[in-house]
Amino acid sequence: MKYLLSLFAFIFLLSCNSQNQNAKSKYSVIEYEAGACFGFCPVYKMTINADRTAVLEAEHFNFTKTPSKDDFSKEREGTFTATIKESDYKKLVSLLDGLNVQSLKENYGNHNITDLSSAYLRIKFADGTSKNVKDYGKHGSEKLTELYQFFEKLKHNQQWVKVK
């Protein structure tokens, strides 16, 4: 009986350890930046760490329903922090995994059109490597577009707290 109890304790500890290893993200930092255009494109940078803490640096046109020319002269919207909901972080990781980030090209887009916004995706992996992608026009692929839309939703469905 003593050995059986020891065996169950060992298996329990082993399963707890493997769950913690599975919970560790292969992405140490996920950064998305949306650049300006010749219109009312949202301009911001969002940085999400593996522990789900996030910083949103909102410049312009992120929270206004009906932007106007007057918004160009306003101060930047501010710096915000949040902890990304666990379900949303898992969805983000799933979207990145579906992209096979390491295989993405470094540049996408048609530079013959001069008024489009650029997307910058910067990924730092837990193993110390990184991947940077610039997408002029934000249409590199369907999966990239889906990822960009997900970041847009994160601006509105998290509990952001203004710090500056």
C-alpha positions as CSV (number, residue, x, y, z in Angstrom):
1,M,0.0,0.0,0.0
2,K,2.9,2.4,0.8
3,Y,4.4,1.8,-2.6
4,L,1.1,2.3,-4.3
5,L,0.5,5.6,-2.6
6,S,4.1,6.7,-3.5
7,L,3.4,5.8,-7.1
8,F,0.2,7.9,-7.2
9,A,2.0,10.8,-5.6
10,F,4.8,10.5,-8.2
11,I,2.4,10.4,-11.1
12,F,0.4,13.4,-9.7
13,L,3.6,15.5,-9.4
14,L,4.7,14.5,-12.9
15,S,1.4,15.4,-14.4
16,C,1.4,18.8,-12.7
17,N,4.9,19.5,-14.0
18,S,4.0,18.5,-17.6
19,Q,0.9,20.8,-17.5
20,N,3.2,23.7,-16.4
21,Q,5.5,23.0,-19.3
22,N,2.6,22.9,-21.7
23,A,1.3,26.2,-20.4
24,K,4.6,27.9,-21.2
25,S,4.3,29.9,-24.5
26,K,6.8,29.5,-27.3
27,Y,6.4,33.3,-27.9
28,S,8.1,35.4,-25.3
29,V,7.0,38.8,-26.8
30,I,4.4,39.4,-29.5
31,E,4.3,43.0,-30.9
32,Y,2.0,44.4,-33.5
33,E,2.2,47.9,-34.8
34,A,-0.3,49.6,-37.1
35,G,1.2,52.6,-39.0
36,A,-0.4,55.8,-40.4
37,C,-2.1,56.3,-43.7
38,F,-3.4,59.3,-45.6
39,G,-6.7,59.1,-43.7
40,F,-8.1,58.0,-40.4
41,C,-6.3,54.6,-39.9
42,P,-5.8,53.7,-36.3
43,V,-2.1,54.2,-35.3
44,Y,-0.9,52.1,-32.4
45,K,1.5,49.6,-31.0
46,M,0.5,46.6,-28.9
47,T,3.1,44.5,-27.0
48,I,2.0,41.3,-25.4
49,N,4.3,39.2,-23.1
50,A,4.2,35.5,-22.5
51,D,2.6,36.2,-19.0
52,R,-0.3,37.9,-20.9
53,T,0.6,41.4,-19.7
54,A,0.2,43.9,-22.4
55,V,1.0,47.5,-23.3
56,L,-1.1,49.5,-25.8
57,E,0.5,52.7,-27.1
58,A,-2.4,54.4,-28.8
59,E,-1.5,57.4,-31.0
60,H,-4.6,58.4,-33.0
61,F,-8.0,57.1,-34.3
62,N,-8.2,54.1,-32.0
63,F,-11.3,54.9,-29.9
64,T,-13.2,57.4,-32.0
65,K,-16.3,56.1,-33.7
66,T,-16.5,59.0,-36.2
67,P,-13.0,60.5,-36.7
68,S,-12.7,64.0,-38.2
69,K,-9.9,66.3,-39.4
70,D,-9.8,67.9,-36.0
71,D,-8.5,64.6,-34.5
72,F,-5.2,65.1,-36.3
73,S,-4.3,68.0,-34.0
74,K,-5.3,66.2,-30.8
75,E,-2.7,64.8,-28.4
76,R,-1.8,61.1,-28.6
77,E,-4.5,58.9,-27.0
78,G,-2.2,57.5,-24.4
79,T,-0.4,54.4,-23.0
80,F,-2.5,51.6,-21.6
81,T,-1.8,48.4,-19.8
82,A,-3.9,45.2,-19.4
83,T,-3.7,41.5,-18.8
84,I,-5.0,39.8,-21.9
85,K,-7.8,37.3,-21.1
86,E,-6.5,33.7,-21.1
87,S,-8.9,32.6,-23.9
88,D,-7.9,35.6,-26.1
89,Y,-4.2,34.8,-25.5
90,K,-4.8,31.2,-26.5
91,K,-6.6,32.4,-29.6
92,L,-3.7,34.7,-30.5
93,V,-1.2,31.8,-30.1
94,S,-3.4,29.6,-32.2
95,L,-3.5,32.3,-35.0
96,L,0.3,32.7,-34.8
97,D,0.8,28.9,-34.9
98,G,-1.5,28.7,-38.0
99,L,0.7,31.3,-39.7
100,N,3.9,29.2,-39.2
101,V,5.6,32.5,-38.3
102,Q,9.1,31.4,-39.0
103,S,8.2,30.7,-42.7
104,L,6.7,34.2,-43.3
105,K,8.4,36.6,-45.7
106,E,10.0,39.7,-44.2
107,N,8.1,42.1,-46.5
108,Y,4.6,42.0,-48.1
109,G,2.7,44.6,-50.0
110,N,2.5,46.7,-53.2
111,H,4.5,49.9,-52.7
112,N,3.0,51.4,-56.0
113,I,0.0,52.6,-53.9
114,T,1.2,55.4,-51.6
115,D,-1.6,56.0,-49.1
116,L,-1.9,52.6,-47.3
117,S,-1.1,51.8,-43.7
118,S,1.7,49.3,-42.8
119,A,1.5,46.5,-40.3
120,Y,4.6,45.4,-38.4
121,L,4.6,42.1,-36.6
122,R,7.6,41.4,-34.4
123,I,7.8,38.1,-32.6
124,K,10.4,37.1,-30.0
125,F,10.5,33.4,-29.4
126,A,11.3,31.7,-26.0
127,D,14.4,30.2,-27.6
128,G,15.9,33.7,-28.2
129,T,15.2,33.9,-31.9
130,S,12.9,36.5,-33.5
131,K,10.9,37.2,-36.6
132,N,10.0,40.6,-38.1
133,V,7.4,41.1,-40.8
134,K,6.4,44.3,-42.5
135,D,3.1,44.3,-44.5
136,Y,2.4,47.4,-46.5
137,G,-1.3,47.6,-47.1
138,K,-2.1,44.8,-44.5
139,H,-3.0,42.2,-47.1
140,G,0.0,39.8,-47.0
141,S,-2.2,36.8,-46.7
142,E,-5.7,35.9,-45.4
143,K,-4.2,34.5,-42.2
144,L,-2.2,37.7,-41.6
145,T,-5.3,39.8,-42.2
146,E,-7.2,37.7,-39.7
147,L,-4.4,38.3,-37.2
148,Y,-4.5,42.0,-37.7
149,Q,-8.3,42.1,-37.2
150,F,-7.8,40.1,-34.0
151,F,-5.4,42.8,-32.7
152,E,-8.0,45.4,-33.5
153,K,-10.6,43.5,-31.4
154,L,-8.1,43.3,-28.5
155,K,-8.1,47.1,-28.3
156,H,-11.8,47.0,-27.5
157,N,-12.4,43.7,-25.6
158,Q,-9.8,43.9,-22.8
159,Q,-9.7,45.9,-19.6
160,W,-7.2,48.6,-20.6
161,V,-6.0,51.0,-17.9
162,K,-4.5,54.3,-18.9
163,V,-1.1,54.9,-17.4
164,K,0.0,57.9,-19.4
